Amino acid sequence: MIKLLRLLKPYKFHIALVLVLIFLQSLSDLYLPTLMSDIVDIGIVKGDTQYIIKIGTLMLLVTALGTFCSIVANFFHPGYQRALARIFVPESLPMLKFFFTGV
C-alpha cells in the first residue's frame, strides 16, 4: 500500500482536484430536492411568485455548478488514469504471472 501511495505522489494534485469536484457535484445533486421542496412548501402554498423565481434561479445556478464540476472532473480524470496504468501494469505483471501460473 505504501508503494502504491508513493507511485501516486506525482498525481496528488489531480487526484485531490477530482475528489473535490466530485464532492461538489454530489452536494449540488443533493441540494436540489431541498430547493424544490422550499418552492412547493413556501412559494406555491403562499402564492409568492417572487420567492419561486428566486429559488428557481438558485436551482439553475446549483445545477450549472454541478454540471461544471462534473465536466472538469471528467476532463482531469483520464489523464492521470492513463499515466497510472503505464506505471502499474509493468510492475504488476510479474506478480500476476506468479499468481496464475505459480512460476
N, C-alpha and C positions, 0 to 999 in steps of 0.2 A: 504494500500500500504506500509506503514511503517512497519507493522507487516511482510509483505511478504519479504521486504528487510532485516529485522532482521533475518528471517529464512534462507536467502541466505548467510549470513555473513560467515559461515564456508566454503562455496564453492566459495568464491570470486576469489581465485587464479585460480581454474579450469575454471570458467566462463570467466574470463578475458583471459586466455590462449586460450580457444576455439574461442572466438571472434577475437583475434589477428590472429590466424591461418586461420580462415575462411576469414578474410580480406586479408591476404597474398595470399590465394588461388584465391580469386576474382581478385586481382591485376595481378596475373600471367595469369589468363584466359583473362583478358582484354588487356594485353601487347602483347600477341601472334599475333593478327591481325596486330598490328603496325610493328612488326618484319617481318611478311610475306610481307607487303606492301613495306618495305625497301628492301627486297630481290628482289622483282619484279621491283620496281622503280629504284633502283641503280644497283644492281648486274646483273640482266638479261638484262636491257636496255643497260648498258655499257659493258656487257660481262665480268665483273670482277668476275672470278671464286673464287679467294681468299676471296673476300667480301662475296660471297654466302656461302662459307664454314664457315667463321667466324660467320656470323649471324645465320646460321643453327645450329651451335654448341651452340650459345647463346639461341636459341629457345629450344633446347633439355634440357639445364640447367634450363631454366624457367619452362618448363613442369615438370621436375623432382622435382623442388622446390614446385610447385603447388600440385603435387601428394603427396609429403611428408607431406605437411601441411594438406591436406585432410585426409590422413591416421591417423596422430597424433590427429587431431581434433576429428575424429570418435572414436579413442581409449579412449579419455578423456570424451567424451560426455555421454555415457551410465552410467558411474559410479555415477556422481552427479545427473543424472536424476532419477535413482532408489532411491537414498537417499532422494531426494526432494519429491518423490512420497510417501515414507514412512512417511514423516513429514506432507505433505499437506492432504493426504486422511483422516486420523483420525480427523484432525481439520475441514475439510470442510464437512464431512458427516452430522453433526447436522444442519448446515446451509442449505444444500441441502434438507435434510428431511423436514425442516420447509418450504422451498420454494415450494416444490412439494406437500406436504400434508397439510400445514398450522397448523401442530401440533407442 
